[in-house]
């Protein structure tokens, strides 16, 4: 794989820092860091950015039913009401928005790249559909706080938009997502988001090509019921559109 690719290094470093890279994949990554100073610098950068967020994240107490379910799963024969070390685990402290974004962004991707491939078993005559996105964009506000994760999949072409926090808007407004073409900077409308719920939409060939050729994605507020061809207001969120897989094979929309 292209371990010297800056985008790939950024994804691997992020997953390593939040602890999502485990086992042989994590050991392989640590070996790579010993011979690639740029990779070490990216890891240090992620640590510097995430440490303050972790320290500022307030603790949250899960409901008692969560602890009961865990105790029952760990030891089904344990007496009801028996105290457990799970009651005081710091594990329940949330990682914060940035860590959640990283897991969404590169979850499973780096492990797939670095792990040894398992022996394949013939279970069907058709090729299974890829479960990892081809393109990912983390859209941040002006304060560099993550707001949305946009993922694009092929086979069939489709787009998923996941808000990471409540998004402010008026009832007569929608969030318009735009692609910004690489090189030319041409802006094209991609998808409208009406609220804070995760949205999934199929893409036609033109929309898929717009994602493929985009350098970044951005979001503006537009009037509901309209089909704008250009932004009418300031950019609320924006972020680079990163290709995780080579899109060489054709796919039907």
N, C-alpha and C positions, 0 to 999 in steps of 0.2 A: 504494500500500500504506500501511499504518498505521505510518509511520516514527516517530510520537510514542508508539506503544504501548510501555510499559516492557519487556514480555517480548520483543518483537521487537528492541528496542534492545539488550537484554542478549545475545541470540543473535548479532546482527550484530557487536557489540563483541568478543565472545569469539572468533569466527572470524577477525576482523581481527587480533587480537593474536597468535594462534597461527600466522598466516600462511596459513590455508586459503582466505582470500578473495584472489583473484588477478585480474589483467587489468582489463578495464573495470569489473567489479563492485567491485574495490578502489578504483579511481579515483572511482567514483560515491559510494562510502561516504565517502571523504575529502572530497568536495565537501559531502556532507550534514553532516559534522562541523563544517565552517566556519560553518554557520548554525544548528546545534543544540548549544548548550553542554551539555545533558544527555547527549548522545551522547558528547561528548569526555570528560565525567566518567566515564562507564561504561568507556571505553577505558582511562583512567588507572587506574581501579580494578582492571581485569583485569591490567594491567601490574604493579601493586603486588602482586597476589596470586600471579602466576605467576613473577615474577623470582626470588624465594627458592627456589621449587621447582626451577627450572632449575639454579640454582647448587648445590643439594644433591643433584641426581640423579647417582649414580655412573656413570662411563663403562662401556660394555660392548663387548667386542671380538667382532664377528661371526665366524663360522667362515670359514676360508680358502676354502671352496667358494663362499661368497657373493661374495667378491672375484673368484674365477675366472669365475663366471657373469657378473658385471658387465663384466669385461674382454672376455669373449667377445662379449657383446652390443654393447658400444661399438665394438670393433674386432675382428671375427672373424678377421682375418688376422694379428693381432699374435702375436709369438713367445710360446710358453708360458714362463711364469716371468718375463716382462718386468714391471718395476715400473710402477705406475700411480699417478696422483695420488689415485685412489679409495682407495688403501691408507691414506691419512692424513686422509681427510675427517672433519671434526668433525660432518658430517651424521649419522654413525652414533650420535652421543650421543642417547639416548632423550629425548623431550620430557618424560617424566614422566607420572604418572597424570592430572594435571589436564588436560594438553594432549590426552591420549587421550580423555578424557571430552568435551571440547569438540568434537573432531572427530566423535565419535559423535553428539553432541547436535545439532549444527547443520551437519554435513557436507553440502555441496551445497545446503542450504536458502537461505542468504543469497545465494549466487551466482545461484540461480534467481530470487530476488526482484529483484536489482539488475541483472542482465544484460538486454540487449536480447533479445527473443524471436526465435529463429531462424525462418526461413520453414518452414511446416509442409508435409510431403509426405504425400499420401494413400497409406498402405502397407497399410491393412486397413480393413475395414468396421466394426470395433468399436473403441471407445475403449480405449487402452492402460491397464493397471492402474497406479495411482500407485505410485511406488517410495519416496516419502518418507513418514515416519510422520505421522499426524495429531496424536498426543500423545507427549510425551517427558517423562520424569522421571529426574533424576540423584539417586540416593539416597546420602546421606552418613552417616557415623557421628557420634558425639558430638564427635569432634575435627575435624569438617568435612572429613574425608578421603573422597573418592568411593569407593563400594563396588560399586554396581550402576547400570546404565542400563536403564531400562524404556521400551520403545517400543510404541505401539499403532497399528495400521494398520486401514484400512477397505477393503472391496472385495476379499476378504471380511474380516470382523472377525477380528483376531488380535493376539496379544500376544507380544513378544519380551523376554526378560530376559537381560542380558549381565553376568556378574560381572566386575569389573575387577581383582580380586585374590582370593587364597584366602580362603574364608569358614569360620570355625571353627564346628563343630557336633559333636554326638555322633551315633552311628549311629541312635539311636532318635528323632532330632529332624529336623524339616524347617523350612525358612525359609518362613514364611507372609507373603505380600504382601497388604496391605489398602488399600482406598481410603478416603479421608476426605472426606466430602461437603462441598462448598462451602456455607457458611452455617450448616448444622445441625451439622456435625461428626460426623455419623453414620458409623460404621466398618463396612465390609463386607469379607468375605473375597474375594480375587480369584484368587490362584494360589499353589500350593505349589512350592518349589524344593528339590530333594533334595541338590544338590551344587554344584560350582563351574562346571559346564558351562553354556553358553548354552542356554536353554530357549525353545521356541516353542509356543504353544498357541492353538487357535481359541477365540473368544469367542462366547457366545450374546448375545441382545439385552440381557438384564438386566446381564450383565457389562460390555458395551459402554456401556450407559447409566451404569453406575457410574463408569467411567473418564471419560466425558464430563462428568459433574457433580462430579467430584472436585476438590478444591483441592490435595490432596497424596496421596502414597502413603507407606506405611511398612511395615517388616518386623519381625516378631517370631519367636522360636523356639517351635515348638509340637511336641507329641508326634506321632511318625509314625503314620499310619494313622487319624488323627482328622480330623474336619471341624469345626473350631472356628467359632463364630459371633461370638466376641469375643476379643481378645488376652488370653493368660493370663500373659504376662511382659512385661518392659520392652521398649521400642522400641529396636531395634538400629540401624536405618537409616531415614532419612526424606528426603523432598524434594518440592518443588512439582511438580505435574503441569501442564505447559505445552502449550497448544493451538497447534500450528504452522499448522494450516489450519482454515478454517471448515467445520464438519461439517454443511453444509446439505443436501447431496444424500443420499437414502436409500441404504443399502447392505445387501445380504443377508448374513446371518451364515453 
